[in-house]
Amino acid sequence: MHSFAMLTLSLLAVSTINMLGVVGRETRAVDMNRWSTSGEGTPSDLKRTYVSRCEERKCSERINCNELWKQFNESFAYKEPCLSPESYADYCDAAMYPTPMDKTLFWSGTREQAHEASKTCDFVTLEDTLLGYTLNGLTWCGEAMSPGINETQCQSDYECMRQGSGIYSAARAYWAQASITFAQEATGVAFIMLDGSRTGGAFNEDRTFGKYELPNLDKDRVTLVHILMVYSGTRNETCDKGATMVKLKDEIDQKGIPYKCKDYEKPERVGGVTDRSCYCGASCPVMSIFCLVLLVLIQTLLSQV
């Protein structure tokens, strides 16, 4: 019986390794700012870049990257260069696929640290998803007259915001809506990485997380907000100290979602798979079930040895 148990365990171990994969993530979030505010025009190869990134990151062969491009293009082409986030709502709903439970990572002032933490698929940032990966670091805008896309110069955020509340440059409006959609899809534990060394405090309600993501967390889907406090220098705020942290905890309380906070010198791994399925949302829960069944089977076999 002992030989049979050991043979079975070996086969299960090999199967598990094959399923999880030994190759790390081949692609990563583009290491750029989400949007540019330089006023540059739409790159002439925007469509080619979008489709190429979409093909690289898509979760299923059923995803038609050219159709997604068409829907994205219709969101801003032949329109004024300054838009509201709602202009992209239909496209974002079409391009956003569920992220795995307990893996959503929001960030504010911690771009590099957050993307470093998402390399192993322990976390999934917006920039890791199809919705974020395809357009990260790019600038674009439309114009009402033909050809419908301005390749010369897009209006800056400042110029657009002067037109009225809720009006932004085409790229910034997109990231606002993408952030809203990403937050609405979060399930289980939602992580937020903040920098306790930032001047002015770790949490800023006027930045992307405070303005678009936190307000759109669904208390019926999110069971816990886990704050990861990292440091790039002096500890100006910690989990237990700081006016902006009091503000953040109050806002989470008002949403009726539990929270916890931990100070990290460097984010620790929280477990996860190492293949592309972590971006897509479908494979990770299945893998968790497989691992649970595997654990029970191993315990049963060992009890018989």
N, C-alpha and C positions, 0 to 999 in steps of 0.2 A: 504493500500500500504506500509505503514511503517513496519508493521509486516512481510509482504512478503519479503521486502528488507532485514530486519535483519535476517530472517531465511535463505535467500539465501547466505548472507555474512557469516553466521555461517557455513553453509555447505561447502562453498568455502574455508573457513579457515581450517576446518578439513581436507579437501582434500589436501590442500597445505601442511599441516603438515605431512600427511601420505606420500606424494610424496617426500618431502625433507628429511624426516627421523629425528628422535630425538637422534639417537645414533651416537656419534662421530666416527672418524676413528678408526677402530679396529687394524689396522696395520700401521706402520710408516716406513720411510726409516731406514735401518739398520744404527745405529749410529757409523759408522766406517769410516776410510779413504777409498777412492775409491779403491786404490790399495796398495799393500805392496811392499816394496823394500828390504826386509830382506834376500832374496835369498832362502827362504824355498821352499820346493817342492810342487807339486800339492796334495791337500788333497785327500785321497782315496775315500771319500764320495762326491766328487764334483758333480757328476751326481745327486745323491739323493738330495743334497742341492739345486741344480739348479731346478730340477723338482718340489720339494716341494714349493719353493718360487714362481715358475711360476704358479702353481695351486692356490696359495694363492692370487696372484695379477692379474691373467688374466682377461680380460674384457669380454670375451665371451666363451661359451662352444665350439665354433668352433675353438678356439685356441688349437692346439695340442702341449702340452709341450714337449712330447717325440720327436716330429719331430723338434721342435725348438732346443732342446738339440743336436740332431743329426747334425743340420746345424751349431750350435756353435762349437761343437766338431771337425767338419771337417775343421773349420777355423784355428785350431792350431795343432791338433793331427798329428803325423807323419811328422812334420815340424821342422825346427830348432827352438830353444827356443827364439830367437830374431826375431821379426816380424815388418813389417810396418803396420800402421793403416789400409791401404787398404785391408789387409788380412781378415778383419772382415766386409767389406762393405756390402756384400750380406746378411750376417746374420743380421746386424743392420737394413737394409732395411726391412727384414722380421719380426723382433721383435718389431720395433718401430711403435706405433699407434699414431694417431694425438692427441696432447694435446689440451685442451679447449682454445678457443680464450681468450686473455687477462689474461692468468694464468701462462705462462711460467716464471720461476724464475731461473736465473743463479746466481752463487755465486762465490766469490773469497776471500779466507781468512775468510769466515763467515759461515763455514759449520754448526755449531751448531745453529746459529741464523736463517739461511735459513731453516733448517729442522724444527725448532720450528715454523716458520711462515707458513710452509706447512702442519702442523698438521690438520688444519681445512679445508684444500682444498682451502684456499684463493689463494694459489700458488701451482704450480706443479714443483718440481725440477726433474732433471734427475734421481736421486735416487728413486723417487716415481714411475717412469714408470716401465713397465715390462722390458725394456731394461736395466735399472739401478738396479732395486731392486733385480733381480735374482743373480747378481754377486758382489754386493757391499761388500767390505771388504775381498774379496777372492783373492787368488794367484793361478796361474796355468801356465804351460808351456808344450810344446810338445818336442819330440825328433824324429829324423829321423828314428831311429831303433825301432823295436818292443820292448815294447808294444805301442809305439807312444806317451805316456804321461809320463813325468818325475815326479815321486813322491818323489824323493830324494832331489834335489836342483835345483832351477831355477836360471838362471843368473840374476844378478842385473841390474838395469837400467844403471848404470855406465858402466858395462861390455858390455852391448848391444850397447850403444851409441858410444862406441869406434869403432864399426864395420862400422860406416858410418852415414851420415845424414839421419834422418827419420827412423832409426831402433831403436826399444825399446824392453823392456821386453814384454812378451806376454800380461801381464795384462795391462801395461801402454799403449801399442799399442791399446788394446781394448777400453780403456776409451777415448783415443784420437778420435777414430772413432765414438764411441757412442756420444761423445760431439758434433762432427760435425753433426751427424744425428739429434740429439736433437735440435740443433740450426736451422737446415734447416726446421724443422717442426713448428717452432714458428710462431704464427699468432697474429695479433692485437698488443696490448701493450706487450712488452717484458720487464721484470723487471730484474735488476742486483743489487744484494746486495753486497756492499763493506764496508770495515772497515776503517774509516778515522783515526784510531789510529795506523794503521800498520806502522812499521818502513820501510822506503823506499817508502812509498806512498800507496794510496788505490788501484790504478790500476797498474798491472804488465803485460806487453804485452807478457811476456814469460811464464805466467801461463796459466792454461786451458782456462779460459774465453778469455784472450787476444790473445791466440795462435790459438785456434780451434773454439770457439763459436762465438765471435764477427765477425770474418771474414766471417762466414757462415750464418749470418743473411741475409734474403732475403728482400730487400727494397720493393718488390712487395707484400710481405706477412706481414711484420712488419710495423705498422703505427706509432709506437712511442717506443723509448727506455726510460724507467723510471728508473733512478738511485736511489736506496735506500741507503743512506749513514748512516751507524750505527757506534757506537763507543764502543770500549772495554776499553777505557782509555782516555788519553789526545787527544784532537782534533788536530792532526797533519795536516790533510787536511779536507776541507769541500767542499760542492758543489761549492762554489765560490772561493776557495783558494787551491792552490797546483799544482805543476808541473805535476804530473801524471794525475790529473783531466783535465788539459789543453790538455794533450796528448790523453786521452780517448775521450773528446768531439771533438777533431780534427778528430779522426778516425771514429767516428759516423757520423760527417759531411761529410766526404769523401764517405761514403756509401749512402749518400742522405736520411738518416732517421732522422726525428725530434727527439729531446730528451728533457727531463726535469730531474731535480734532486731535491731531498728534503732530508734535514738532519733529522734524527730520533734518539731520545734517545732509542726508542724501536719501531720496525715496527708496524704500525697500520694495522688493518684489512681492506681489500678492498672489502669485500663481497664475497660470494660464497656459494656453497652447502656443506653439511657435509657427503656425502656418497661416496662410492668408484668410482662412475661414473666420478668423476673429474679427475681420472687418465686416463680414456679411451677416452675421447674426444667426444664421440657421444652424451651423455645424456645432457651435460651442455648447448649447444646451444638450444636444445629442451626445456630445463627447462627455459631458458631465454625468449623464445617465449611464453611459458605458463604463466610466470609471467607477461609479458606485456599484454597479452590478459586478464588475471585476473584483472590487474589494470584498464584497460579500462572498463571492465564490472562493477567493483565496482563503478567507477566514474559515470557511466551511471545510476546505481541503486540509488546512493545517490542523483543524480540530480532530481530524480523522487519522492524522499521522501518529 
